[in-house]
């Protein structure tokens, strides 16, 4: 587990908490998270940025995971505020282990930029999700625009060093290499941001 990175996210917890309902991705999260149902797993929950957008009547439980204890503390406060049934786990996502086919919905927002092996995480997500469940993703990656992608590649070493964020990942290509089947996708801001509705691929 990257202790330096955990400290950086711990220091940002207060900021993430203040921006929960003022974030620029609000309309995207609302569209995506509003479709979560049943027993939900949320990866890299942060300070609970998605909590305002869950539909309480559709949720049985939310298992929320993050490696930052300060972020989890803010997320716990948010869960109480929105009356959500959340179980919190402090763990690196890459070290998680769950039973197969445990969750009806798996949620990830802006976390796949940080994993050392994102395809492996997608494989785990497919395993943890029920066969008729759903995977809801809001992720960012390399732009299809030449100017924007050139800038992203130039800034990538600094972003990785400071916040562990890879700017140059091709999210759609990663998904195509995974055992997930894309049902619907939206692409925004010169294809930097992606909203993805997926399911475990039928064997």
N, C-alpha and C positions, 0 to 999 in steps of 0.2 A: 504494500500500500504506500502511495506517495505522500509522505508526511508533509513535505513542503507544500504540495498542492492542497492538501486538506487545510493547512493553516491559511492559505490564500482565500479559500472559500469561506472559512470561518470568519475572516475579516469582512467579507462581503455580505454576510447574512442580514445585517441590519438594512443595507441598501435594497436587497432583494425583497425583504419584508415590506418596505415602504412602497415599492413599485408593483406590488402584487396586482392591484386593480388599475394601474396606470400604464401597463406595458404596451408597447406598440403592436405586439402580436395578439392582443386581446381578441380581435374578431376571429383570428385563425384558431386560437385555443377554444373559443366558445363553440365554433362549428365542429371541431374535432372531439373535444372532451364531452360535449353534450351527448355523444353517442355511446359513451362507456356504460356498461351494464354488468350486473352480477358481481362476481368476485373479481376484483381488479388488482392488478400488479402495476405500480407506477415506479419506473426506474429513475434514479437521480431526481428525487422529488424536490430538492432544493428547499426553499422556504414556503413551498406550497403554492406555487404560481398557478397551478391548474385547479386548485380547490374551489375558487368561485364558480367554476363552470361545470362541475359535476351536477347531474340531476339526482337529487337525493332519493327520489322515489324509484330510481332505476338501479341503485347501488345496494349490494348486500354488505360487502366489506371492501376496504382498500388496504392493500399491503404496500407501504411506501418505503422505499430504500434510498439511502444516501450515505456517503462516507464522511460527511461533515456534521459533527454533533451540534454545532451552532445553527446550521441550516435546519436540522431536524427539530431543534428547540423552537424555532420560528414556525416551522410547519405544524408542530403540535398545537401551538397557540391558534393557528389558522384553522386547523381541523375542529377545534372546539368552537371557534367563531361561526363556522359554517355548518356545525352539527353533523359532521361526517364521521362514519365509523371506520377509523383508521388504526391500523397496527403499524408501528414504525420499527424498522430494522436499520441499525447502523452497520454498514458494510460497503466495501468496494463491490461494484456490480460484477466485476470480473472474478470475484471470489464467491458469488452466490451459488446456492444449490437448493432447488425446490423439487418437489415431486412432479412427475410428468403429468401433463394435462390437468393442471391444478386451477388455472384461471380462465374466466370467461373473456376477459379483456386485459391486454397488456398495453400500457401507455408509456411512451417516451417522448419528451419534448426537449430538443436542443442538448442531447447528451451524447449522440454517436460521434461527435467531433472529438471526444476525449478518450475513447477506448483504444488501447494498444492493438486489440484484435476485434474490430467491429463485426466482422462476419461471424466470428465465434459467438458473440453476444446475440446476434440475430438467430443463430442456430439454437441457442438456449431459449430464446423467446419463443421460437416455434415449438420447442419441446414442452415448455411450461404452459403454453396456451392450449385450451381444449380444441379438439378437431374442428368443431363448428364455432369456435370463438373468433375474436377479432384482435388485431394489432393496430393501434392508432399512433401514428408518428408525426411529429412536427420537427423537422431537422433542417440543418443548413449545410451547404457545401459549395463546391466550386461553381462559378457562374458559367453560363453558356456564352456570355459576352466576352469578347477578347480583351477589351480594356479592363473590365472588372476582374476577370480571372488572372490577368497579369499582375494587377495590384494585390489580389489575394495571395498569389504565389510569393510575391515579394515580402508581404507581411507575415507569411506563415511561420518562419522561424521565430519571430518575436512573439507571436500569439501562442505558439507551443511552449515557449520558454516561460512566458508570464502567467498564462492561465490554462495551459495544457490543451489548447483548442486548435485542432487542425483545420485550417481554412480551405485546404485544397482537396478535400475528399469528394469523390463522385458518389453521392448518396444513392442515386438510382442504380448505378452499376453495382454497388455493394448489395443492394436488395436483390438484384438479378442473380447474384452469386449465392444468395441465401435460400433456405427452404421455405420462404414465404412467397405467397402469390398475391400480387397487387390487384386489388379490386377497383380502386379509384385513386387518382392522384391529382393534386393541384400544384402548380409551380408559380412562384411569385418573386418579384424583385430581380429580374434578369436570371431567373432560375436558381437563385441563391437559396431560397426557402422552399421547402416541399411539405405539403400535407399529404399523408399517405394512409389509406385504409387498406389493410392486408389481412390475409388469413393464412394459417398453416397450409402448405401445399399438400394436396391429397396424394397419398402414396399408391 
